[in-house]
Amino acid sequence: MWRACRRAASDEPVTMTKRRGTPVKRVKHSQSAKDCDCFNESPDKNMERNYILSFLSKTLPQSQSDGDMKGSANKRSASKKQKDNENNRKKSEGEKYRRSKSEKDKKNSIKRATSITLKRNRIIPLNDGSGGCVLVSQTTTFKETPGAQKDKEIPKQAENQKKKLTTFFKRITAVKKKARELILKRNKENCVKDTKVPAETPFTGFEKIPAQDDFIEESFQEDEPNEDLQDLPEPGRISACSSGYFTPVGESPVIARREDIQRLSCRSTCLSPESEEAFELAESDYVGSASTGTAVDSIGPTLDAVTAVDREELRRRLRAGELLYPNCDNSIWMRSCEQEIIDPIRGTTTGIIPVWLKGTLLRNGPGSMQVGDMTFKHLFDSSALLHRFAISDGGVTYQCRFLKSNTYLKNHAANRIVVNEFGTKAVPDPCQSIFKRVSALFNPGESLSDNAMISVYPFGDEFYCFTESPTIHRIDPTTLETLERVNVSRHVAVVNHTSHPHVTSDGTVYNQAMSVQGSYPHYSIVKFPQNERSKDKKPGQMFESAEMVASVKARWPLHPSYMHTFGLTEHFYVIVEQPLAISVPNMVKSQLLGQPMCSCFRFFKDEPTLIHLVERETGNLHKTYLAEAFFYLHIVNQYESDGHVVLDICCYSDPAMLDCMYYDALKEMNKNLDYARLFRGRPMRFVMPLDPKAADSDTNLVTLPRSGAEAWWRGSEVLVVPELLCDLGCETPRINYDQHLGKPYRYFYAISSDVDLENPGTLIKVDTQTRSTKTWSEPNVFPSEPIFVPSPDPQREDDGVILSALVWGRGLETQVGLLVLDATTLHELGRTVFQTPTPVPKCLHGWFTSDY
């Protein structure tokens, strides 16, 4: 049977082990948890366990009181021995005792068919603050009584035994309550309050947790529910469906409180009776939705509470066979470009394109979901397609070409998918031996897919396409031709890097990468300096000057965090270590077995997010802050202000939105009631005091004027609680990058991530000071990431224009355009629309340059 293990106040996850014959078993704790007396396993200190075991030994039936639960076997053995003695006695008296084999089989068959077994298992959690629990199991077998009364006696015995079991578990509850009271009384005197848990504790236990039904078995459905089961925490499992690697199993959590975050996420303090009383809060302390300038006590429930369409209305649409999200056209992501547009084409311009606006808007994103007869399974697997909008003298031209990566060339040479992608398993290569696969583990830049379909960034006067693998591609910004392939790991020792480096005003490029130092993963900052040498005509000089300027040790040696971007202020690097991790053992397994990358991801929903501030001058870690578990892809901006670091992030409660990007999920989105909820995200602001002063746990450490964010001491750590910037889903955020990267700012621009809006294709401008928003939208039009371009002589932060590539929905798949908005008012200035010979899918990220 499955038994639940006690969860200690450590970084170790809840694990389940399978072992037979153990009625009550407590888990073995980590070394850090044993340091606290109230978690010690010794008989003289764990009073609750002793009380329950003592009660069980006196209460369970004789056949079950044995510690190994062998009562039933012993009973059968005694019965067999008695029969053997009887047979020997008969034989010694000269009586013949024979029985044919057929008679024996007949008797055994009748015996098996005329018995009934009642089995009852209960998991009883312990409310001592540890999250531990015990499993009590009782099994009773009744044999059918020969004769006319057998049909009446079995139900009668079963009913009597059921009553006895009900009484038994009520007594167990009373004993447990008494033991808990003694534990709390003892904790008040002896509990060590600030048990420190090492941050580097490996976190590997959520990978093989069984389903809930495997370890909770209840034979008597008509019983009243056990109140003790109501507090049993849901295991942080990851669903095992083919397109569900990122969705935590179970219902959405209840609205959490700040104290709950301390208990469930941080778990670095042993609970005393006083802290137990602190959980008994009034209803008004719960936060279901956040208003402007108010701290968001729990990210998940806040996002789940947001809905643009009532759920009952969605159910009505589903029953009526209507589209659940009729205004969101999912085909914009699933289209495939069938023909490259190499020579620039001209379109039709309406309105006015400012004459001072001159340059090139480069875009990158998914281009084709097909290779031969095969289809990619995930949006991130699609072949990279580059777009170019050239703007000059009030006119615009358009081009598009595929990025000729090694992956693209191999796939199209074989006319099938032969390289594993994020969510797609490739066709096995019979020529690749196991030895080649093992050797590929030591060269990730060559073994991983180099399909760089995420972003475009400048290195000096050169432009490179990025993805998470360490291989990038240089392109010609005029012709979109793929020029050169650069493996960054050959210049600096990194395993991978983010898709969003930062380019500073002097041309220096910084990126965050993962490196291995002393057999331990680290989050490292790599600097690509823009020096005199890099201005030579020879391409790629900045990579030869690359250096690692700072590193932070990952908290879990076998599960480093997945990171898509990072932050940069005047004096600090900002590294956000979210609990979505990459399992190193599964990474090795996927490489050897040819599995997609998504099988390596694990989301630990009960673990906190860590925000590291690293000093730019020394490369040393300044401080690490705790936050509630959340998932993110993009950081809006970050800056320093009055002794604080302000960090704005587009937050999701979990990475389920990655599941929404599977090809099958996109096709079925209008049949999924939860699709909009899974894609729900909001921009939130975290404020971290740089030098927090000593204070009690009820004192907000954030002293920044007009800030609703909070920070609280939790033992020796600081827990930061964000505030909501606006109540609209925002993605691919952009700012006035040249003037306000890492500096105080007021405005950012984004596209909507809410698929259930009246116009899901909405551009958003957010005022972070007033929390007000402006929007632009048009039915059946879907804009991409908004790029801010300042006017020639800007007088204020938002003095300029917004550029956004447009695609159209149903019926207009071959139409693409460039939209120009006034960045201050978000009013349309003009647009140019192109008719193309091929469908055009929506793009992701890009860069505007005035040099080409």
NORMOHU-V10836 format. One line per field, one symbol per residue. ss: DSSP state (a for helix, b for strand, c for the rest). burial: b if it has 16 or more other C-alpha atoms within 10 Angstrom, else e. A space follows every 50 residues. Layout:
ss=???
burial=???
This chain:
ss=cbbbcccccccccccbbbccccccccccccaaaaccaaacccccccaaaa aaaaaaaaaccaaaacccccaaaaaaaaaaaaaaaaaaaaaacccccccc aaaaaaaaaaaaacbbbbbbbbbbbcccccccbbbbbbbbbbbcccccca aaaaaaaaaaaaaaaaaaaaaaaaaaaaaaaaaaaaaaaacccccccccc cccccccccccaaaccccccccccccaaaaaccccccbcccccccccbcc cccccccaaaaaaaaaccccccaaaaaaccccaaacccccccccbcccaa aaaaccccccaaaaaaaaacccccccccccaaaaccccccbbbbbbcbbb bcccccccbbbbbbbbbbcbbccbbccbaaacbbbbbbbbbbccbbbbbb bbcccaaaaaaaaacccccccccccccccccccaaaaaaacccaaaaccc ccccbbbbbccbbbbbccbcbbbbbccccccbbbbbbaaacccccbbccc cbbcccccbbbbbbbbbccbbbbbbbbbccccaaacccccaaaaccbbbb bbbcccccbbbcccccbbcccbbbbbbccbbbbaaaaaaaaaacccaaaa bbbcccccbbbbbbbcccccbbbbbbbcccbbbbbbbbbbbccbbbbbbb bbcccaaaaccbaaaaacaaacccaaaaccbbbbbbbbbccccccccccc cccccccccbbbbbccbbbbbcbbcccccbbbbbccaaaaccccccbbbb bbcccccccccbbbbbbccccbbbbbbcccbbbcccbbbbcccccccccb bbbbbbbbccccccbbbbbbbbcccccbbbbbbbbcccccccccbbbbbc cc
burial=bbbbbbbbbbbbbbbbeeeeebbbbbbebbebbbebbbbebeeeebbbbe bbbeebeeeeeebbbbeebebeeeeeeeeeeeeeeeeeeeeeeeeeeeee eeeeeeeeeeeeeeeeeeebbbbbbbbbbbbbbbbbbbebeeebeeeeee eeebeeebeeebeeeeeeeeebbebbeebbbebbebbeeebbeebbbeee bbbbebbebbeeeebbbeeeeeeeeeebeeebeebbbbbeeebbbbbbee eeeebbbbbbbbbbbbbbbbbbbeeeeeeeeeeeeebbbbeebbbbbbbb bbbbebeeeeeeebbebbeeeeebbebbbbbbbbbbbeebbeebeebebe eebbeebbbbbbbbbbbbbbbeeebbbbbbbbbbbbbbbbbbeebbbbbb bbbbbebbeebeeeebbbbbbbbbbbeeeeeeeeeebeebbeebbbbbbb bbbbbbbbbbeebbbbbbbbbbbbbebeebbbeebbbbbeebbbbbbbbb bbbbeebbbbbbbbbbeeeebbbbbbbbbbeeebeeeeebbbbebbbbeb bbbbbbbbbbbbbbbbbbbebbbbbbbbbbbbbbebbbebbbebbbbbbb bbbbbbbbbbbbbbbbeebebebbbbbbbbbbbbbbbbbbeeebbbbbbb bbbbbbbbbbbbbebbeebbbbbebbbbbbbbbbbbbbbbebeeeeeeee bbbbeebbbbbbbbbeebbbbbbbbbbbbbbbbbbbbeebbbbebbbbbb bbbbbbbbbbbbbbbbbbeebebebbbeebbbbbbbbbbbbeeeeebbbb bbbbbbbbbeeebbbbbbbbbbbbebebbbbbbbbbebbbbbbbbbbbee ee
